[in-house]
Amino acid sequence: MTTSTAADRRIAFGFDHEDGLPVWTFGPGEELVPGLLARHRLGVGTRCETWLAWSRSLWAPAVVKLARPHQLDHPRARRALQREVDALSGVLHPCLPRLYAADLDADRPHVVLEHVDGPALADLLRPWTFRGVTATVHLTQQLLSALLPLHAAGVAHLDLKPDNVVVRDGRAVVVDLGSARKIGSRQPAGRPVGTLGYAAPEMEACAPIAAAMDVYGVGMVAAEVRGACGSRLPGPRSRRLAGVLADLRAPEPGDRPGVAEALDALDELLPRRARP
């Protein structure tokens, strides 16, 4: 265990067991950033790490995403946090976390987000969690609905996967917008955004950012949920659902429906009593 060299950042830190690089080692009740007390670490990314904290100003739990110790002065860490700010500023949607605060010029650059209390979708992909077509359709619609305010603001999420979806009180909430980019912006050559296996083919080919990339991501996640249902999805509604999800995952972006069109197509699969 060692310590940061900057006097005003002095705090013990350790090393991540996966990448071997520094991570913060705040103890329970220690101050992560002003007014936010550490509870425990939620996750570690390449440039930032995420902590569950207690907000003294809100008197409630909150999530703090801050630069890792060796990334404090790295512009890419700040840009990752800035992307989260750009994506969530002014956005109020039940399937997205609220942005509470951000200070990217602090000694420890950070953003403060709503704590979405629930399991990750990745932890629920087992038999008997999602029962039948209606549950799968509702979850897919929730994921798609989260894209509406993002795309309206000209932003794409770009990293939709079960690990980045939290299920709170039966509703899917899309989290981790650190990979979000402006629609129409270019990807770095040879360094595609997203996660292999969930990224659209054109994203892996480093094409300019487009909303259709997110539609593909939702299709991949929803197909995984449908697969977890296994044999409990027989019949014509299930076959029609498979067709809609295949459209979301069409290899060519121009063959995928838009978000609104996909929502309507999924609505047709619901019994009338289950529709909005």
C-alpha positions, 0 to 999 in steps of 0.5 A: 500500500502506498500514498499519492505524492500530491500533499492535498491528495494524500490518502492510502491506495492499493492496487486492483487485483485485475489490472494491477493499477492503483485504486482508492482504499477509502474506509467506511466513513472516510470522505471521498470528496467533500460532503460524501462519505465512503461506504464501499467500492462498487466497481473499477474501470480503466480510468475511473472507479465507482463508490457507494457513498453517503451524501450529507447534503441529501442525507441519502445514499449516492454514487460517486464516480471519480478518477483513479489515483494514477488518472487524476491528471489524465485528460481522458479520465476527465473526458470520461466523467464529462461524457457522463455529465453531458449525457445526463445533465437535465435528463429526468427519466425513470430508466436513467439515473439522475445527475446530482453534481459534478466537479471535474476541476477538483483534486479528485475529479468526480461526478455524483449520481443517484444510487439505483438500488437493485441487482444488475441484470447480469445477475438475473439472467437465470431460469425463472427470473423473467417469466414469459413474453410480457416480462421480456417485452416490458424490459426491452421497452424500458431499455429502449425508452431510456434511449429517447431522452439521450438520442433527443439530446444528440447522445448515444450510450454505446455500452448497453450490456447486462452489467450496465442495467440495474433492475430496481423495483422491477424496472430496468435502469440504464447506468454507466454513461462513461462511454457515451458519445455525441451522435455523428462524432468519430471513433478513434481509429482502431479503438472502437467504443463499446463491449465486444459481443454487444457492440454493433458491427459498424461500431466495431468497424469504427464507423461514426457514432449513430443512434442505431448502435444503441438499438443493436445493443438493446437487441443483444441484451433483450435476446439474452433475456429471452434466452434465459427464459428458455422453453417458457416462451413457446407459441406465436407471440414468442416467435413474433418477439424473436422477429422484433429482436432480430430486427433490432440486431440487423447487421446493417444499421439501415435495416434496424427500426428506430426507437419509437418504431421498435417500441410500437412493434413491441407494444403489439405483442402485449395483451391490451391490459398490459399496454400503456 
